[in-house]
Every structure is written in C-alpha cells, then in structure tokens.
Amino acid sequence: MRLRKLVAAAVPLPALLCLSLAPAAQADPLVTMAAGAAPLAQSARIGDVGADQQIPAALSLKLHNQQALGQFLSDVQNPASPEYHRFLTPAQFNAAFGPTQAEVNQAVSFLKQNGASGIEVSGNRQAINFTGSAAQLESAFHTRIGNYRDQVTGREFFANDAAPSLPASVSSVVGAVVGLDNHAVKKHSTAQAAPHVVKAVTPPILKSAYGTSGLSATGAGVNVGFVEFDGYRKSDITSYDSKYGLKAGSVSTVSVSGANYDSSPGEGETEVDLDIEVVHALAAPANDYVYEAPNTNAGELAMYQKIASDAKVKVVSISWGSCEAAEGSSAANSVNSALASGTAEGISYFAAAGDDGTTDCARQTGSDARAVDFPASSPNVSGVGGTQLSVTSSNGYSSEKAWNDGSNGAGGGGISTVFTAPSWQSKQSTTKRKVPDVAGDAAMGSAYTIVSGGTTGNVWGTSGAAPLWAGFATLQNQVHGGGLGNLNPTFYSIGNGSSYATGFHDVTTGNNSLNGTTGFTAGPGYDQVTGWGSFKGTGLSGLIG
C-alpha cells in the first residue's frame, strides 16, 4: 500500500499523534478497461499460459482535445476553411493533441514497477511497446491469460480471460492495453495465382484503362509507405520494373520493433510484391518505404505510430487487416488514433476492404455473419473494394462489374460495428461507418501480372485494388505539390455532386454475396460493394483541389 509522503514541519506533538491514528491512505483504485476484453466467442479455454511465456504488448496513450481534433480533421479537408490543407508536423500534433512527456513517464514508471522489459516509446509519444512474462502481465493488469481453441476453425491462441484493469492514476493517461491476446493475426487478401484469367492487367493496361497515361505526373519525389507483415526480395521488384521498362525510385525497408523478413520471406511474400509492384505500375519513380512489423496487435500499433511519427511518407498502401470482431474495438481504436495523427499530417491511407464479401470474419473465425475489415473501416482510411475490369482491344476502359468469383472471393463491404459514420458520409443514411469508399480491379479474370519469388504470374484480390488507388494518390501528390491527407471528404463531395461522372467510373452491376450470406448489390452512385467506383485518372485529378 502506498502512503502519502509527510512533509517535515514544526508540528506540535498532539497533531502528530492524530496523524498516526488516522486510517491508512487508500490504494489507487482499479479501473476496468472494458473495451480490452478479448474476443472469445466460439472459443474454449484449454489451459493456462506458462508463467514464463514472454508476451509483447503495448499501452496506447490517450489523445487530448478530442473534440478539437475532430474539428481540425474536418477543417483541414474543407476548401472553405482557413485550415484547408494546412497539415501539421508531428511536433505540432503532439503539442496540440498528444500525450505529455509527464504522462509518458507515468506510464513507463508503471511498466517498470511491474517488471516489463524492452520498453520503447513511439516517436510521437502515443504508444509504449514492451514485453512481459505472462505472470507479470497477469499481475500488472489484474487478469488471467489462458490458452484457447477456436471451436469453429480449430486455431489455438492465448488471450486474457477478462478485461484488464489499471490503477486509476494510470488509466487516466492510458486508453488501451494492446496485445494481451494473439487472436487477431493480420491476414492479407487473396493474392494467389489466378487460374482463370481473361486478360491480365499490366502497367500499360492499367495506365490506359484508368486514364493516368494522360497525366504529366510520374510520382517522382513522392514517398510512399507500405504496411507489411512479411518481406520481399528486391530482385523481384527490379525484375518487374525491367520487364515493363519502369524507371523506379528507391525501395527501402523500415524495421518496426525489430522485424525484418527480407532475408527469408514467408507465405505473404507475394502480398508484399503485389503491393509494391502495383504502385510501380502507375508511379514507379516514387520512393518506397516498406514498413515491416511483427504480426501482432502490438506490432500493428507500433507500425502505424512509426509511420505517423517518422513523417517520411504521404501515401500509404495497406493490404493486411482483420475483421473487426477479431481485431477488437480496443486495438482498432488505438490504431485509429495513430491514423488520425497521420491524416492530420497530410498522409493518405488506402486499405483493402477484404476478399470475403460481407463475411469478413469467415477466414479468421469461421463466422459467416456480416462483418467488415479493419483498417478499411477506419474513417481515416479510404476502404477499397473490388471490381472486374474489362478493356477494349486497344486497352482502353470498357466496363467494370463488382468482383465476385464465388468460392475464390468477392469484394468486401458492409457496415462497421466500431466506428460511427463520419460527417462526409451522412447522405449514405447510416449511424455507422460504411465501406468501401472506392474500388478497383481485383478479379481473377483481370488479375495483376507480377513478379514474385523469381517467377512471373497472375494474382488477384483487393490487395491489388488498394495499391492501385495508392498509386493514383501518389500521382496526385506530385500534381498538387504535397500531401493531401484523408481524401474521403473529397470523394464523397464529388460523388454527391454534379461532377461524379467526370471523376469516377460508376459500377452498377454485381454483388458481394458470399458464403451463403446475402450481401449488397451494386447500383447507381454509392453502394457497399464498390463505393463510388474506380477512378478516371485525368477526370478525378482535375477535381481534387
């Protein structure tokens, strides 16, 4: 029990006697972090985690002035506001909204007192990564950590049996404890060899069909970031560039929390290659920063915090995620704070909406209930759905329909259970955030030709659509001479206005029904299959302020 320190003073003896007889100071009361409960539905506990098992975790610290931050994020994308495109530096963001150094010190002190090791504070002070034994974490956060088996998929994982609790003094600065479970391993979209290709897409086809060949911009001078949980071989990227005569900028790996998979890429290698090469298809001269992190919730949080605090890139392509139920609201909101930091600094994020139609949890938990993918569901991210692209004999745009290859995947879409509808989505008649926002080629019949593992092949999935949009945004960064931040308010303003047909291909046929679950149907204007549709390069470029 912690007693208040007495300050020396000339106090009469009777007063001291009264102090000695007073009740002892109350211990710092515990506050339960209700959102930190692990997603244990359909799972059975099969035993305790070993007391000595080392578990990486993180504390996500609270931002200040949340209402003012929301207003700034609105104003910075409002052409009528004096704040329009007056993006912040990380230092300015920290000063206005970030945790103070004293709050960081308070959280670090708590971790040290509880035996944590490897304590690392993010550059913007918003997150603290650390490692502790299961016994240390159970003691620090007043919960038990057990081994579980998902009764549907059979996958085994560890998780906290109950929501963590923190002393009130610490919970006043900590928004979430991230990493007490490893239930949500980030999945990449399909990115597998396409067996039924009608016409594979290559850089010349993409530039012609999506109308970027008429732009003078090449992406030169723009820095692009990639969120990855696996590695790549530079020789594959070089081979792709050489195959199509692309003059590329630099490609660098940024290690997060010690991760670097490039010496021995795993099964996600094709995913990483696809991300980089599709951006190269439209904007090869840009400089690439490939962020690689441990595939954990703590690693994910560290990655997004590092992207924001590094302030190196202005466009980010994301093809890895989790269904919201597997991610958990605590982890999702923690990452969303990092994304808000990035958008305030002028970063544009594009994330694959997933390849499981409206049943985004199907591959992670075996559930066919309606669900959407995170981080595509974040209001600070442009969620990208899938289409099947058809081109003319001269590679011009012919048509698109919603991507749905049945058991081989369909474009993700639906309604978030975590995030409320942002103001720019108010005309879509919902209280919760809808996804996707936009769409691009993702189907087997119009698969992407890439080089991976030394072999040229064709792959598909919204993992191709997200970097396609990131490539377009890279060109726009060059056109406008700097970062553009969250482009969703612009997209929705155009979509709801008279210039819609100038900027977008409206995809009006197809659906994303999958796994026996009725999904959504594409139609005129916005829909939860393809959003506003795909971009018309020169047309949309002229509408972005």
Disulfide bonds with the S-S distance in Angstrom:
Cys323-Cys361 2.19
